[in-house]
Amino acid sequence: MSLAEKKCTPCEGGIPPFTREEAEEYLKRVEGWNLTDGTIEKDFQFKNFKEALAFINRVGDLAESEGHHPDILLHNYRRVKIMLSTHVIKGLSVNDFIMAAKTDKLER
């Protein structure tokens, strides 16, 4: 089953975040995402401000349905940076990569 077909599961803490090696393995399954210190992020570019805002709204709807909320930055009027981490464990979990895969599908 692909990551985009999975559902985020609630995380209330008590589990360790991914090691860098685990995160790098999952990173191979999502295109264009970058691993930073405890997060994965990707920059999306759109034709204009309106399209960027529409994408942000789609990401927001997805986040609500998955119960997993990214940090979102709109910059340079038509670029959107999505930053994912599992806040409660202060690092990465499978949920972040599920959200990344599903977010990529929203871009289309």
One Martini backbone bead per residue (centre of mass of N, CA, C, O) as a GRO file, in nm:
protein
  108
    1MET     BB    1   0.097   0.036   0.023
    2SER     BB    2   0.071   0.350  -0.008
    3LEU     BB    3   0.099   0.638   0.161
    4ALA     BB    4  -0.161   0.777   0.029
    5GLU     BB    5  -0.350   0.525   0.142
    6LYS     BB    6  -0.308   0.612   0.416
    7LYS     BB    7  -0.361   0.672   0.767
    8CYS     BB    8  -0.353   0.865   1.016
    9THR     BB    9  -0.239   0.833   1.346
   10PRO     BB   10  -0.270   0.890   1.653
   11CYS     BB   11  -0.053   1.108   1.858
   12GLU     BB   12   0.041   1.112   2.223
   13GLY     BB   13   0.299   0.989   2.250
   14GLY     BB   14   0.555   0.763   2.373
   15ILE     BB   15   0.728   0.790   2.114
   16PRO     BB   16   0.977   0.774   1.908
   17PRO     BB   17   1.144   0.921   1.690
   18PHE     BB   18   1.293   0.913   1.420
   19THR     BB   19   1.556   0.835   1.280
   20ARG     BB   20   1.752   0.929   1.034
   21GLU     BB   21   1.741   0.657   0.886
   22GLU     BB   22   1.434   0.627   0.879
   23ALA     BB   23   1.375   0.892   0.733
   24GLU     BB   24   1.542   0.827   0.476
   25GLU     BB   25   1.369   0.590   0.386
   26TYR     BB   26   1.099   0.750   0.356
   27LEU     BB   27   1.204   0.976   0.164
   28LYS     BB   28   1.209   0.782  -0.092
   29ARG     BB   29   0.868   0.797  -0.105
   30VAL     BB   30   0.915   1.116  -0.149
   31GLU     BB   31   0.902   1.382  -0.366
   32GLY     BB   32   1.103   1.671  -0.289
   33TRP     BB   33   1.181   1.618  -0.005
   34ASN     BB   34   1.324   1.754   0.297
   35LEU     BB   35   1.567   1.703   0.539
   36THR     BB   36   1.570   1.811   0.860
   37ASP     BB   37   1.550   1.906   1.187
   38GLY     BB   38   1.269   1.713   1.244
   39THR     BB   39   1.191   1.757   0.932
   40ILE     BB   40   0.981   1.808   0.653
   41GLU     BB   41   1.017   1.971   0.322
   42LYS     BB   42   0.829   2.184   0.083
   43ASP     BB   43   0.823   2.358  -0.228
   44PHE     BB   44   0.564   2.543  -0.381
   45GLN     BB   45   0.459   2.644  -0.713
   46PHE     BB   46   0.269   2.910  -0.859
   47LYS     BB   47   0.118   3.134  -1.071
   48ASN     BB   48  -0.038   3.250  -0.809
   49PHE     BB   49  -0.193   3.355  -0.529
   50LYS     BB   50  -0.464   3.204  -0.560
   51GLU     BB   51  -0.340   2.918  -0.596
   52ALA     BB   52  -0.191   2.913  -0.328
   53LEU     BB   53  -0.443   2.941  -0.147
   54ALA     BB   54  -0.592   2.692  -0.248
   55PHE     BB   55  -0.379   2.494  -0.151
   56ILE     BB   56  -0.391   2.562   0.147
   57ASN     BB   57  -0.687   2.472   0.178
   58ARG     BB   58  -0.640   2.177   0.098
   59VAL     BB   59  -0.439   2.116   0.323
   60GLY     BB   60  -0.630   2.185   0.555
   61ASP     BB   61  -0.840   1.968   0.494
   62LEU     BB   62  -0.648   1.730   0.516
   63ALA     BB   63  -0.550   1.778   0.806
   64GLU     BB   64  -0.825   1.743   0.937
   65SER     BB   65  -0.883   1.449   0.829
   66GLU     BB   66  -0.597   1.338   0.962
   67GLY     BB   67  -0.490   1.486   1.227
   68HIS     BB   68  -0.244   1.650   1.067
   69HIS     BB   69  -0.036   1.940   1.119
   70PRO     BB   70   0.110   2.177   0.945
   71ASP     BB   71   0.339   2.395   0.839
   72ILE     BB   72   0.269   2.720   0.683
   73LEU     BB   73   0.419   2.903   0.399
   74LEU     BB   74   0.375   3.218   0.255
   75HIS     BB   75   0.574   3.316  -0.033
   76ASN     BB   76   0.628   3.518  -0.287
   77TYR     BB   77   0.293   3.501  -0.345
   78ARG     BB   78   0.346   3.171  -0.486
   79ARG     BB   79   0.465   3.028  -0.231
   80VAL     BB   80   0.476   2.699  -0.063
   81LYS     BB   81   0.553   2.588   0.261
   82ILE     BB   82   0.595   2.259   0.386
   83MET     BB   83   0.591   2.146   0.733
   84LEU     BB   84   0.685   1.834   0.888
   85SER     BB   85   0.570   1.712   1.209
   86THR     BB   86   0.564   1.560   1.532
   87HIS     BB   87   0.513   1.753   1.790
   88VAL     BB   88   0.483   1.557   2.045
   89ILE     BB   89   0.787   1.420   1.959
   90LYS     BB   90   0.989   1.608   1.817
   91GLY     BB   91   0.939   1.474   1.516
   92LEU     BB   92   0.929   1.185   1.327
   93SER     BB   93   0.675   1.011   1.141
   94VAL     BB   94   0.469   0.845   0.938
   95ASN     BB   95   0.262   1.077   0.915
   96ASP     BB   96   0.445   1.275   0.756
   97PHE     BB   97   0.461   1.092   0.496
   98ILE     BB   98   0.165   1.075   0.441
   99MET     BB   99   0.118   1.380   0.408
  100ALA     BB  100   0.317   1.420   0.179
  101ALA     BB  101   0.181   1.234  -0.027
  102LYS     BB  102  -0.098   1.380  -0.018
  103THR     BB  103   0.002   1.663  -0.093
  104ASP     BB  104   0.109   1.595  -0.374
  105LYS     BB  105  -0.181   1.530  -0.490
  106LEU     BB  106  -0.290   1.832  -0.460
  107GLU     BB  107  -0.119   1.976  -0.683
  108ARG     BB  108  -0.289   1.858  -0.938
   0.00000   0.00000   0.00000
